[in-house]
Amino acid sequence: MRIRNTYADGVNFANGTRDSTVYNSSFRNTGDDALAVWASKYVKDTSVDVGRDNHFRNNSVQLPWRANGIAMYGGYGKTIENNVISDTMNYPGIMLATDHDPLPFSGQTLIAGNALHRTGGAFWGEAQEFGAITLFAQGHDIPGVTIRDTEILDSTYDGIQFKTGGGAMPDVKIGNVRIDKSNNGSGILAMGGARGSATLSDVAITDSAEDDIRLEPGSQFKINQ
């Protein structure tokens, strides 16, 4: 499948979409998230109609002119695997977030085997700067995240960013990840209001404009190396 030049998302698995996959497809110049899961709570039965077991695999995402390459908002059993994402205008290459008032994240979320080139950016009047991979627990927590076997190259800001929000991001696992040339930020950044923890193994960070690993003052986020 090929999707080009949209005003909004390429594909959005909204509401209670489950057991669905987008694979071997190409997205260019989308006007919102090229690929998204949105587990909306405005469904008939939240115990059944929850976004779950959805997967984005082996896709190419280029030049989204607004929002993310790939985004997931709530739900469980999700994977983002073996995608190439490049040249985002103003948002992350990959974002996990609890804005848009979704049902909570639960279980495991796997981000593996991806390549992110020249991703991240600034938005909302340049008031917010986003990393190549950003976790944003605006409301609910974002538990159970694994990021592995990934390269993050030539990011506009941070390579991996843990953003200030009302929720926490506990026990994130980051392994076999290469982060090179974070042009206007750090390799890994935990913002001042970020809460949670991450454990790093086999993570290589080089040529960061700021720190390789930075915890802003006031951050309650812990990074174990």
N, C-alpha and C positions, 0 to 999 in steps of 0.2 A: 504494500500500500504506500502511496505517496500523497502527502498533504502539503499544500503550498499556500502562502499569502492569505492568511485568515485574519479576521478581525478579533477572534477570540481563540479558545483552546483548539488544539488539534483533536485530541481525544480526551474526554473527561468521564471516568467511571464514577458517576454521581449516585447519590442516595444509597440504595442497597445493592449496588452492582457487586457481584461476587463470582468467583471461579472464572475469571476472564483474563485474557492475555493479549497484549499487543507485541508483536515480534517481527523481526526482519523488515522493518518499515522505515520510511524516511520522512522527516518533518523539517520544513524550512520556512522561516519568516512568519511564524504564528504570532497573533496579537495578544495572546495570553499563554498559559502553560501549554507547551507542546503536548505533554502527557501528564495526566493528573488522576488521582483518586481522591474523591471528596465524600467522606462518610457522613453525610448530612443527618442530623437528628430529626429533621422534619419529615419523618416517614411514618407509615401506618403502625409498625411494630418494631421498636428499636432492638428488641431481643433477637429478631430475625433479619430485619432489613438493615443490616450493617455492612459497609464496604469491607469485604474480607477475601483473602486468597486471590488477590489480583496481582498481575505480574507484567513488568515491562522488560523485554529481553531482546538483545541484538538489534537495537534501533540506532538510527543516526538522527541527531537533532542539531540543526544549524540556525543561527541568526534569529532566535525569537526576539521580536522587537518590543515585547512587553512581557514581564513576568518570567517564569522559570523554564528551564529545559524540561525537567521532570519534577513534579511535586506530589506529595502525599499528605492528606489532611485527615488524620484519624483512621480507625479501623485496625485490622490485624491480619497476619499471615501474608504480608506483602513483600515483593522482591523487586529490586532494580538491578538488573544484571547485564553486563557485557554490552553496554551502550556507549556510543561516542557522542559527546555533547560539546559544542564549540560556539564561541562568539555570541554569548548572551549580551543583550543591550544593557540591562539595568538590574537584573535579579540573579539568584544563584543558578548554577547548572543543575544542582539537585537540592531540593528543600523539603524537609519534614517540618510541619507546622500545625499548630492548633488554633490559628486564627480562622475566620469563617465559621466559627462555632460548630465544629464537627463532634461526632461521637468520639470518645477517647481512643487513643492508641492502646493496644494491649498485645500480649504475646511478643513475637519477634518481627523485626523489620530488617531485611538484609539488603545492603548496598554493596555489590561485589563486582569486580572485573570491569569497572567503568573507566573511561578516559575522559577527563575534563580539560579542555584547552581554551584559554582566554575566556573564562566565565566569571560570574559575579558582576557587581556594578552598584551604582547609586540610584536611588529613587526617592519619591515623595519630596520633590524639590531639593534633592541631594541631601536630605536630612538623615537618611539611612543608607549605610554602606553594607553590602552583602558579600559573604564569602562564596567561594566556588561550591562548597557544600555547606549548607546552613541548617542548623536545628533551632527552631523557634517555638518554645513552649509558652505561647502567649497566655493560655489558660490552663488546660489539662497538661499533665506530665507527658513526656515522650520516653517511655521505657523500652528496653529490649532491642536497642539498635546495634548492629554490627556493620562496620565499614571496613572492607578488606580488598586486597589485590587490585589496587586502584592507583592511577596516576593523575595528579593534579598539576597542570603546567601553566605558567604564565597568567596567573589569576590577576584580575583587576585589583582586588583587595586581598582578603585572607584566603588561605587554602581551605581550612575547615574552621567554621565559626559557630560558637555557641552563644546565642543571642539572649539579651535580657528579656525576661517575660515573667508571668506570674507562676508558671509551673516549673518543674524540674526535669532534667535529662539524666537520669541515673544510669550508671553502669554501662556506658557506651564502650564498645570494644573496637579498637582501631588497629588493624594489623596488615603488614606487608603493603604499606602505602608510601608512595613517593610524592613529595610536594616540592616543586622547584619554581622559584621566581614568583613570589607573591609581591606584585609590583608596588602596591601602596598599603601594605599591611603585613601581617605576621603569617607564619606557616599555619599555626593553630592559635586561635584567639578565643578566650572566654571573656565575655563582656562583664562589666561591673555588676550587673544584676543577674548574671547567669547562676543557676544552681544545678548541682548534679556532679557527675564524675565521669572520667574516661580513663581507660587503661590502654597504653600504647605498647605494641610489640612490633619490631622490625619496621619502624617508621623512619624514613630518611627525609630530612627537611634541609633545603639548600637555597641560598641566594634570596633570603627574605629582606624586604625593604626595612622592616622593623624587627621585632624579635622572632626567633624561630618558634618559640612557644611563649605566649603572653597571657597572663591573668591580670585583667584590669583591677585597679584598686576597688575594694569592696566586694569582689567576686567571691561567691561561696562555692565555686566550682573547683574540683580537685582533679589534677592530672597525675596519674601514676605511670611512671616510665620503667 
